[in-house]
Amino acid sequence: MQRASGILLPIFSLPSTYGIGSLGREAYRFIDFLAATHQSYWQVLPLGPTSPESGNSPYSVLSSFAGNPYFIDLEALQEEGLLEKEDLSDPEWGEDPARIDYLALDQGRDRVLRQAFTRFQERPRPEDYQVFLDRNKNWLEDYSLYRSLRRIYGRDWVNWPRELKYREKDSLKAFRQTQGEEVDYQIFLQYAFFSHYDRLKAYAHRKGVQLIGDLPIYTPLDSGDCWAQSQYFLLDEEKAPIRVSGVPPDAYSDDGQVWNHPLYRWETLKAEGYSYWLDRIRVNARLFDLIRLDHFIGFTTYFSIPYGDKTAHRGEWVGGPGLDFFRAIQKEFPDLPLIAEDLGSLTPEVSRVKDTMGYPGMGVLQFAFGGDDSRYLPHNYVKNSVIYTSTHDSDPFVGWYRSLPDPVKKRVDTYLLLNEEEGTHWGAVRSLLGSVSDLTIFSLQDLLGLGEEARINIPGIAGGNWAWRVRPDYASQDLINRFNDYMTTYRRYLF
């Protein structure tokens, strides 16, 4: 990587008239802001379809391959003649422009998108529609069947009628014939998502901005992946999980965390050349220029908990696929840059795999002040790394700073040379821009000096997450000028 900088902002956190950030004009305006501040990267969270049952978490999506219909650009559909102006003014999109109201969003957006689909069916298919079908045939039909079945039989496919649960061909064919319009609607949503995304990505590239995406390590049980490719997951004969994901008890939780994602059958995956995982990476490589591998540690050693346990006390560590897996990725995608999310306690094996593959690891400035000489302190950074002021799972830097005990706050002040004149958040930005790390990423909240009110996710808390949105007036000229001054001082872009 070259010395550069970028901003982390989820798609859903963009401003929007229609209840949630999308691939529409505000995304283009954000790319303009990135270009105006000489940023090389826009980092987003996973783009898969979410569900109310998972709290709309982008790390618990219904497919590793599909896009989230929330992000479809409704105004683009209007320009394409698939929606009328009154279609967009009818639904209630939520009352607070700084928060997503998912209940209102679900009711209004589905109605609008079905209206667009009705008009789409009345027209000749666009020239690129068949190309889209052919390009995504390895997952698109299965996923669309799954979403249609889920709509009728509910999210728990393990309790669907047996012939559908076990994917009997005649039963699926009969369902396709009787519910073809619903299946085609799901296909239309994916066509719209990828069409709008491809246009946005092309615009970003024209502006000199690359996209960083995040690939979750696990897939939830109530996903199209688990239903369509259950052979790759640790499920019993009745398709119930045998053991699930999580982390052991630690200083943050006496009971550990039970994530409840089914674990992989890594031996089966290896025997088939990791084809399922390579397909996951392939679709992400289409979406993103760089991919961050979530929970990188879990590829060397992962925590396995008996299914049904409410705590992680009976869990155990199990060896993962390790280097063999990453060499398979490298063989299939020799030029694909990956970032290892190696936060937390590193084992020698994690470091060996990361260093052997040459992947940059991660650091978060907020993690730096819990010990005497943390590897997250800027003087300990290495060149081949990606460093953050904060992440989607933490308070913005200002909120974190406010919550510190006075002795720790004093240590932070001393180390980062924080002062009121510069501002707490700008002191953090300066410290990372001036570091040796190749790539620095700033949450937009940290550039704006926002606090805990702008937090995106609190791990372990079920409700109220993934809802923050930035207000439309964020890109002030004062912010652009000041950020550019820091970028120039620390040579964070190519002159």
N, C-alpha and C positions, 0 to 999 in steps of 0.2 A: 504493500500500500504506500501511496504517497502521503506526505504530511497534509492533513485536511481536517475538516470539521463538518458537523451535520447537526440536525435537529430531530428529536424524537417527538412525534405527535400522531396519535392514532387517527385513522380516517374518521371515526365516529366523533372525534373531538373538534372537528372543524365546525365553523358556524354554518347554519343552514336555515332556510325558511321552513323546511319540511321535517323538523323534529330531530334530525340526526345528520352528522357530517356525511358527505357522499363524494362520489367521483365527479361532481359537478363544478360549477364556476369557482366556488371557494377553494377547491383543491388546486385549481389552476392559479388562483391568486396567491395561495400559499407557496407554490413553486416560484412564482415571481418574487415573493419575499425572500425565499432561499437564495435565488439568484442575485437579488439586490444586496444581500449580506455575504456574498461569496461562499455560500455553503455548497459543499460537494455532495451531500447526502441528505435524504429524507428517510428516517427510519419509522416504520409503521409496525403495528402489532399484527398477529395472524388475521387473515382476511376471510376465513371460513364462515359458514352459516352458523349462527348461534341460536340458542333456545332459551325461553323463559325458565325452564326447569334447571338450567345450569347457571342462572343469574346472568345470562347473556355474556358469559365469559368467552373471550376469543381463544382461550386455552383449553376449551372443552367444546369443540365444534362438532357439527353433525357430519362433516366430511373433511378429509384431508385434501380434497381435490377441487371442491366446489367453491364458488365465491358467495359472499353474503349479499342477499337481495336488498338489505337495508342500504347498501352503498350505490345501488343503481341511480343514475342521474335522471330524475324525473323531468327536469327541464329539457334534457336531451331527447327524451321520449316525446315531449311536446313538439320539439323542433322536427322530429322525425314523423310527425303527424299521427302518432299513436295515442296522444292525450290532447284534450282540449284544455284551455285555460281554466274553465269552470271545474274540471275534474280535480285540479290541484287546490282550488279554493274551498272545496266542500269539506274535507276531513278536518278534524281537530288534531293538531300536531304536537300539542303540549304547550303549557303556559310559560315555562321558565326557559329563556334562551340559553342559560348556562347549564341546564340539566336535560338529559334525555328522559322522556316519559315513555317507557317501552310499551306500556299498556295501550296508550293512545296511538303510538307508532304502529303496533301490530294491527290494530283495527283499521286505521286509515290507509296505510301503505298497501296492504294486501288488496283492498278494494280498488285502489287506483291502478295497481299493477295488473289486476285481472281485467280491468277495462282496457288497458294497453294491449294485453294479449288478445282480447276479442277483436280489436282492430287489426292486429298483426295477422290473425288467421284469415281475415277477409282479403288480404293482399297476396300478390305473388311473393314467394320467398326471396329475400335479398340474395345477391350472388354469393356472399360470403357465408351464408347459413349452412350450406352443405359442407363447406370447408371446415366450419366449426364442429359440425357433427362428426366428421371423419377424424379430425384432430383429437377429439376427446372421447372417442368411442370406447376406450378401455375403462371408463368410469361413469360416463354421463347417463347411460340408460339405467344402470344399476342404482345410481344415486337418485334419479328421478322416480324410479319405481319405489325406492325406499321412502322418499318424502310423500309420495301418494299413499302408500300403505300406512305410513305413520299417521296421516291425516284421518284415516278411517279407523285404524285399530289401536292407535296410541303409541307413545314413545317406547314402551317396553316390548321390543320385538321378540324377546325370549318367550313372551306369553301370547304371541300371535297364533292364529290357526296353524297347526303343525305343518301342513303342506307349504305354507308361506314362510314360516320360520325356517324350514329346511330347504327352501328355494327349489321346490319341485317344478320342473320346467313347464309342464302342462298347466299347473295352477298359475304360475307367473304369466304365461301366455294368455290365459283366460282373463286374468286381472287386467292385463295390458289392453285387451280388446274392449272390456267393459268400462275401463277408467282411462281410456286413451287421452281424453281431453285434459285431464288433470296431469297426467304424465307429460304431455306436450307443454303444458303451462310451466312445469318445473324446468323443462329444457329451455323454454323461452327465457326464463329468469337468468339462467346461466349464460345464454347467448348475449343478453343485454349487459350483464355484469362484465363479461370478458371483452365485449366490444368497447364499452366505456372505459375499462381499465387500460386496454391497449392504446387508446387515444391519449389518455392521460400520461402513460409512461413515455410515449413518443414525444409529447410536449416537454416532459421533464428532461429527457435527453437533449432536446434542442436547446434547453436552457442550461445545460451543463450539470444537471442534477441526476444522481443515481439513487436507486431505491434499495433500502435494506429491509428485508423481511425477517420474520421470526417463525421458525418451524418447531412446534411443540413436540416433545419426545413421545407423549402418550396420546391415545385416542379414547374417548369415552365409550362405554358399552352401548349406549343408545345412539350409535352413529351408523351411517351407511357403510363405513369401512368394516365394522365388526359384523354386521349382518351379511355383507356380500363376500367378505374374505375372512370368515371366522377361523379358518384353518391356521391363521398366523397368530392367533391370540390364545392365551392360556385359559380355555373354556372346557367344561366337562361335556359329556354326551348330550346333555339337555341345554347346552349353550350358556350355562351359568358360569361366571368367573370362578376359578379355583383359588388364585391368589391375585392380589391387587397392589397398586403402587402406593407410595407414601414415603415418609421420612421418619427416622426414629426419634424418641424423646431427646430433647436438648434444652439449652438454656431458655429457649423461647416457649417451649411447651413440654410440660411434664408427661403428657400422653403421646407426644409426637403428632404427626399428621397422617390421616388416612385419605389419600386422594381418590381411591376407589376406581382408578382406571385399570382395566384388565392388562396384565403383563403380556409380553410377546413370547411366542415360541421361537426363540432365537435359533435353535438347531434346525427347525423347519425353514425358517427364513434363509439361513445359510445354505441349506441344501438346494434351494431354488435361486441362489445367487442374489439374495436380498432384493428380489424383483419388486415386492410391494414397497419397500423403502426407496428404491431407486425411482419408482413411479411418483412417490410423494415428492422427492427432491426435484424430479423433472418438472412437475407443474409449478413448484416454487421457483425454479430457475427461469421459467418463463415469466413469472411475475416480477422477480427481483434481480438486481445486479449482484447483491451480496445476501447471503443467508446466515442468520444467527441460529445455531443449533442449541435449542433450549435444553437445559439440564444435561449438559455435556458429560457430567460425571456419571450419569446413569448408563452411558454406553460402555463404561469399563466395569462398574459395580453398581447394582441397583438394589433398592430395599424392597423386599417381598413380604406382604402381610396376608394372612389367611382371610379369604373373602368372608364378610359378615362381621369381622372384628370392628369394634367401635374405637379402639385405640391401637397404637402401633407397638405395644409392648411385646407381642409375640412375633414381630417381624424379624427378618434375618437378611443379611447381605448375600447377594448372589452375583457371581461373575458375569459380566456382559460380553458382547461380541468383540470389543476392543479393536485392535489394529486391523484385523481381517475385514471388518465392516468398512472402515474408512478407506482401505485400499481398494475395496470394491467401488466405492463412490468415486475415488480418484481415477480409476480405470474408465468408468463410464462418463465422468465429467472432469476431464483433466485440467480444464481452465476455470472451473467454478470456484470462486473465493468463498470460504466459509469462516465464520466467527464462532469460537468455542465459548459458550456461556459456562465458564468454569468458576463461578462465584461459590464461596463457601470453603469448606475444608478440603484441600487438595491432597490426594494420595500420590505417591510416587508414580503409580501406573497412569493416572490422569495426566500428569505432567509429561510422562514419557510419550504417551500417544499424541498429545497436543504438539509437543516439540518435534516429534518424528514427522508429523504431517505438516508442520510449519504454520499451523493455525494461530491467529492472534487470540489471546485470551482477553478477559474483561476485568475492569476495575470500576468501583463506585466510590466516589470521594466520601460519601457519608459513612462508609464502612471503615474509614481510615483511623478513627480516633478511639477504638476500643482496646488498644494495646500499646505497648511501648514503641514498637517499630513495625507497624502493620505493612503488609505488601501493598495496601491501598493508599499509602501516603505517596504523594507525587514524587518524592526523591527516590522511591523504590520502583517507579514505573520502568518498563522496558519499551524499546522502540516498537516492537511488534505487538501492539496491544490496542484495545478500544476502551476508552475511559469515559465515564458518565458522572455528571453531578448528582443525578438521581435517576430512578427508573419508574416504570409504571406501578411497581409494587411498593414504592416508598412515598413518604411525604415529599413534596417539592423541597428544595434545599432550604428555603426560608422557613417553611413549617417545621422541618427537622431541627433547624438551628434554634428556633424559639423553644422547642421542647427539651433542650439539653439542660442538665444541671449546670450551675454556674462554674464549677471547676473545669468541666469538659468544654463549656463555651469559651472559657478563657484560653484553654489550650488551642482551640480552633482559631480564635482571634490571633493568637501569637503566631501559629504556624502559617496561616493563610494571609496574615497582615490585613485582617478585616478592619474597616473603619466606616463611620457613618457617612462621610463625604462620598466615598466611592459606592457604598451600598453593599450589604451582605452578599447578595446574589452575584453582583459583578466581581466581587473578590473571589468567589468560587469559580466563576467563568475564567477570570484572569489566570488563576492558578493552574487550571487544566490546559488552557491555550498555550501557556508557556512551558508545559511539560514536554518531555522527550517522546511521549506516546504519539504514534503515527496518526491516530484518529481520535478526536474528542467529539462526544455527542452530548448535546444539552437538551433536556426537556424544555419545551417552549415555556412552561410555567417558570422555569429557572431564569430565563431571559426576561420574563415579565415581572419577576420578583413576587410571585404569588405564593400563598401559604397553604395550610392544610385544607382550606376550602376547595382547592384545585387538585386534590389527590384523586387518582384514577382507580386504584384498587387497594383494599386492605386484605391481605391474605388471611384466610381462615374465617372471614366474615361473609356470610351468604348473600346479604342484600345490600343494595345501594351502590354497588360498584359499577365501573365501566359506563359511567353516565356523565362525566364532566365534559363541558364544551367551552371553548374559548370564545370570547365575545368578538364581534366583527372588527372592532377598532384596535386590534392588537398591533398591527403593523405600522406604528407611527414612524415618522421620519426621524424623530429623535432616537428611537430604538435602532433604526437602521444605521444612522450615523455613528452612534456609540459602538455598536457591535463591529462595524467596519473598522473603527479605530483600533480595537483590540485585535481583530483579525490581521490587520496590517502590521501591528507591532510585533506579533508573534509568528508572522510569516506562515499563516495557516491556509494560504491558497497560492496558486501559481500566478506569478506576476507576468 
